[in-house]
Amino acid sequence: MYIVLLSGGSGKRLWPLSNDLCSKQYIKLMNHDTEVAEDMDDSEKCSMLQRVFRQLERAGLAENTIVCASNAQVEIIDSQLDGAAEVAVEPMRRDTFPAVMLSCAYLLSKKGAKPEDVVAFLPVDPYTTGEFFARIRQLGDRIAQTEQTIGLLGGVPTYPSTKYGYIVPEKGDGTFLKVEGFREKPDEATAEELVKSGALWNCGVFCFKLSMAQQWVGKYGVTTDYERMVADYEKLPKKSFDYEVLEHWEHIEAIKYDDMWKDLGTWNTLTEEMKENSIGDVTWDGTCENSHAINVLGIPLVVMGAKNMVIAASHDGILVADKHQSSYIKNCLENIEDTSKYEERRWGTIKTIDRDEDDGIRSVTRRVKVVAGKEMPMHKHLKHTETITVLSGMGKLILEDVEVDLIAGATVSIAAGKEHSIRAVGSDLRCIEVSLGDTGDDEIMIQRGMTE
């Protein structure tokens, strides 16, 4: 059985901490699952991706797990999972149906999967328990014994939610229930009726045999060869898997899951699962109630009189919102530029601390950390120079074919067009990088046997 984590969303609902480069599933605000965190510092936070992947490891499902995401997210996935999962890279965002088909092609072409093998897809952000993954394995075993059947996992509702879609199964008490239909997010009265009738929350998990993918893409003139599918990706309709396949498929079965499950897609639902009411340098007065604050700026944040509020402060912006109203944040971000001042790469991190233009000269100042033993890919910039000042640690600057020692206090300038890389030796290397000139998208990676 193969597992695919669908992780391609832009995740703006957790702005200002989430953006296209660091979607909500990569923000390290989560508590580790207690089932897998016995030897971990309770104060250490993890991302949604890291949490669900550790749960997959405990369930014995991680070895055959891949992630489907955009190219902009490959670096952060590799960094957070330490290279433990391969990534099927979407050439462009086209909703979940194309992403699911691309993942199937990747498994068949790159992972040695066979057409009769079962694949299960799940979102990267479920907040759940180990039983959830045991049910996925049980569902996969069932689908392996059937033909042309899609399997779903349905959560037993704990209340009539209007935030989730519903699976409507036939009446019965069996382990596997035939699915009659679906209902999108209902109003409160409809939700109550659905729960009374035995409907299940749609947890976004579905599985099928890989052989079924060919019939779904074939009508668009696309094959399940991965390289060809990448080239033909625009031929696939920009639709969700639910609309393109599930709502029209006759043979669908669901398995019940009766334990904790939440979609932590908004600040409101995420803060419900935070053990503490603040992360970072936050001072509360005695009049605050039911409020949470996350501050990653490194400067003090003082909160007074807040009731049912969420406050989030990052280098990309500051959010002050009523918890319920925070669910509608997308409506307020239409005219806000989507640029990230913090990037997590497989070799370290980059934090932009200043952008300026003076007398026609553009400058960008960044704090760069290269993790011990890691090395940037060889690259060059065509239109700007860089000056690097080492703050701490030791490393090597590889400039063209020359190696230069880097120690605390050292400063070195790199002219435009010069190939270079930095490697940290012994400990993390921290430095300040100042770029002068046209600091737009002028970076070119140099292929010298290293992965970018």
LINZI-V843963 format. One record per residue. RES is the residue in one small letter. PHI is phi in whole degrees, -180 to 180 (NA if undefined). Layout:
# LINZI-V843963
res->RES phi->PHI
res->RES phi->PHI
This chain:
# LINZI-V843963
res->m phi->NA
res->y phi->-109
res->i phi->-122
res->v phi->-122
res->l phi->-92
res->l phi->-85
res->s phi->-136
res->g phi->-97
res->g phi->-72
res->s phi->-83
res->g phi->65
res->k phi->-78
res->r phi->-69
res->l phi->-112
res->w phi->-61
res->p phi->-95
res->l phi->-84
res->s phi->-110
res->n phi->-161
res->d phi->-63
res->l phi->-84
res->c phi->-132
res->s phi->-68
res->k phi->-56
res->q phi->-72
res->y phi->-109
res->i phi->-79
res->k phi->-89
res->l phi->-122
res->m phi->-87
res->n phi->-86
res->h phi->-63
res->d phi->-60
res->t phi->-61
res->e phi->-71
res->v phi->-122
res->a phi->-119
res->e phi->-62
res->d phi->-105
res->m phi->-109
res->d phi->-64
res->d phi->-62
res->s phi->-83
res->e phi->-74
res->k phi->-99
res->c phi->-133
res->s phi->-87
res->m phi->-60
res->l phi->-61
res->q phi->-64
res->r phi->-65
res->v phi->-70
res->f phi->-69
res->r phi->-67
res->q phi->-67
res->l phi->-65
res->e phi->-61
res->r phi->-65
res->a phi->-83
res->g phi->74
res->l phi->-113
res->a phi->-73
res->e phi->-60
res->n phi->-105
res->t phi->-104
res->i phi->-124
res->v phi->-117
res->c phi->-109
res->a phi->-156
res->s phi->-80
res->n phi->-61
res->a phi->-65
res->q phi->-104
res->v phi->-62
res->e phi->-59
res->i phi->-72
res->i phi->-64
res->d phi->-63
res->s phi->-66
res->q phi->-75
res->l phi->-102
res->d phi->54
res->g phi->74
res->a phi->-77
res->a phi->-134
res->e phi->-76
res->v phi->-121
res->a phi->-86
res->v phi->-91
res->e phi->-73
res->p phi->-68
res->m phi->-162
res->r phi->-83
res->r phi->-141
res->d phi->74
res->t phi->-79
res->f phi->-62
res->p phi->-60
res->a phi->-63
res->v phi->-66
res->m phi->-66
res->l phi->-62
res->s phi->-64
res->c phi->-62
res->a phi->-62
res->y phi->-64
res->l phi->-63
res->l phi->-72
res->s phi->-92
res->k phi->-110
res->k phi->-108
res->g phi->76
res->a phi->-70
res->k phi->-105
res->p phi->-55
res->e phi->-82
res->d phi->-71
res->v phi->-97
res->v phi->-125
res->a phi->-114
res->f phi->-110
res->l phi->-147
res->p phi->-66
res->v phi->-85
res->d phi->-121
res->p phi->-74
res->y phi->-103
res->t phi->-153
res->t phi->-117
res->g phi->-63
res->e phi->-62
res->f phi->-57
res->f phi->-78
res->a phi->-64
res->r phi->-68
res->i phi->-63
res->r phi->-62
res->q phi->-63
res->l phi->-64
res->g phi->-62
res->d phi->-62
res->r phi->-66
res->i phi->-65
res->a phi->-63
res->q phi->-95
res->t phi->-116
res->e phi->-126
res->q phi->58
res->t phi->-115
res->i phi->-104
res->g phi->-106
res->l phi->-125
res->l phi->-112
res->g phi->-116
res->g phi->-83
res->v phi->-72
res->p phi->-64
res->t phi->-99
res->y phi->-165
res->p phi->-79
res->s phi->-73
res->t phi->-99
res->k phi->-94
res->y phi->-114
res->g phi->-81
res->y phi->-125
res->i phi->-97
res->v phi->-108
res->p phi->-93
res->e phi->-67
res->k phi->-66
res->g phi->158
res->d phi->-119
res->g phi->-70
res->t phi->-65
res->f phi->-116
res->l phi->-116
res->k phi->-70
res->v phi->-91
res->e phi->-90
res->g phi->180
res->f phi->-137
res->r phi->-132
res->e phi->-69
res->k phi->-51
res->p phi->-90
res->d phi->-77
res->e phi->-64
res->a phi->-65
res->t phi->-66
res->a phi->-61
res->e phi->-63
res->e phi->-66
res->l phi->-62
res->v phi->-64
res->k phi->-62
res->s phi->-85
res->g phi->94
res->a phi->-67
res->l phi->-118
res->w phi->-65
res->n phi->-82
res->c phi->-83
res->g phi->77
res->v phi->-104
res->f phi->-145
res->c phi->-145
res->f phi->-165
res->k phi->-79
res->l phi->-59
res->s phi->-61
res->m phi->-74
res->a phi->-65
res->q phi->-61
res->q phi->-70
res->w phi->-78
res->v phi->-94
res->g phi->-60
res->k phi->-70
res->y phi->-103
res->g phi->73
res->v phi->-118
res->t phi->-106
res->t phi->-93
res->d phi->-76
res->y phi->-61
res->e phi->-62
res->r phi->-70
res->m phi->-66
res->v phi->-58
res->a phi->-67
res->d phi->-101
res->y phi->-58
res->e phi->-68
res->k phi->-72
res->l phi->-77
res->p phi->-68
res->k phi->-83
res->k phi->-136
res->s phi->-78
res->f phi->-62
res->d phi->-60
res->y phi->-73
res->e phi->-75
res->v phi->-122
res->l phi->-57
res->e phi->-70
res->h phi->-114
res->w phi->-87
res->e phi->-86
res->h phi->-104
res->i phi->-131
res->e phi->-124
res->a phi->-126
res->i phi->-112
res->k phi->-81
res->y phi->-127
res->d phi->-117
res->d phi->-158
res->m phi->-63
res->w phi->-156
res->k phi->-143
res->d phi->-98
res->l phi->-88
res->g phi->-92
res->t phi->-132
res->w phi->-60
res->n phi->-61
res->t phi->-74
res->l phi->-66
res->t phi->-66
res->e phi->-64
res->e phi->-105
res->m phi->-83
res->k phi->-68
res->e phi->-112
res->n phi->-90
res->s phi->-153
res->i phi->-130
res->g phi->97
res->d phi->-83
res->v phi->-129
res->t phi->-116
res->w phi->-107
res->d phi->-91
res->g phi->-81
res->t phi->-106
res->c phi->-78
res->e phi->-138
res->n phi->45
res->s phi->-128
res->h phi->-132
res->a phi->-139
res->i phi->-125
res->n phi->-128
res->v phi->-111
res->l phi->-82
res->g phi->79
res->i phi->-126
res->p phi->-66
res->l phi->-124
res->v phi->-111
res->v phi->-121
res->m phi->-132
res->g phi->70
res->a phi->-77
res->k phi->-132
res->n phi->57
res->m phi->-115
res->v phi->-124
res->i phi->-123
res->a phi->-132
res->a phi->-125
res->s phi->-139
res->h phi->-69
res->d phi->-95
res->g phi->158
res->i phi->-133
res->l phi->-113
res->v phi->-130
res->a phi->-147
res->d phi->-62
res->k phi->-58
res->h phi->-64
res->q phi->-67
res->s phi->-62
res->s phi->-67
res->y phi->-107
res->i phi->-65
res->k phi->-56
res->n phi->-65
res->c phi->-94
res->l phi->-104
res->e phi->-61
res->n phi->-106
res->i phi->-104
res->e phi->-63
res->d phi->-92
res->t phi->-125
res->s phi->-105
res->k phi->-96
res->y phi->-135
res->e phi->-129
res->e phi->-107
res->r phi->-110
res->r phi->-68
res->w phi->-104
res->g phi->162
res->t phi->-137
res->i phi->-131
res->k phi->-125
res->t phi->-80
res->i phi->-111
res->d phi->-164
res->r phi->-127
res->d phi->-152
res->e phi->-140
res->d phi->-133
res->d phi->54
res->g phi->81
res->i phi->-102
res->r phi->-87
res->s phi->-140
res->v phi->-133
res->t phi->-113
res->r phi->-132
res->r phi->-99
res->v phi->-119
res->k phi->-121
res->v phi->-107
res->v phi->-68
res->a phi->-50
res->g phi->84
res->k phi->-99
res->e phi->-143
res->m phi->-63
res->p phi->-68
res->m phi->-65
res->h phi->-154
res->k phi->-149
res->h phi->-117
res->l phi->-85
res->k phi->-125
res->h phi->-146
res->t phi->-97
res->e phi->-129
res->t phi->-120
res->i phi->-114
res->t phi->-117
res->v phi->-81
res->l phi->-92
res->s phi->-160
res->g phi->88
res->m phi->-134
res->g phi->-170
res->k phi->-129
res->l phi->-97
res->i phi->-98
res->l phi->-113
res->e phi->56
res->d phi->-111
res->v phi->-117
res->e phi->-101
res->v phi->-120
res->d phi->-69
res->l phi->-117
res->i phi->-132
res->a phi->-56
res->g phi->96
res->a phi->-72
res->t phi->-129
res->v phi->-142
res->s phi->-109
res->i phi->-124
res->a phi->-73
res->a phi->-58
res->g phi->89
res->k phi->-90
res->e phi->-73
res->h phi->-156
res->s phi->-156
res->i phi->-130
res->r phi->-122
res->a phi->-88
res->v phi->-120
res->g phi->85
res->s phi->-149
res->d phi->-61
res->l phi->-108
res->r phi->-118
res->c phi->-150
res->i phi->-105
res->e phi->-118
res->v phi->-115
res->s phi->-106
res->l phi->-122
res->g phi->122
res->d phi->-76
res->t phi->-97
res->g phi->-74
res->d phi->-82
res->d phi->-118
res->e phi->-82
res->i phi->-122
res->m phi->-81
res->i phi->-106
res->q phi->-84
res->r phi->-134
res->g phi->82
res->m phi->-106
res->t phi->-86
res->e phi->-74
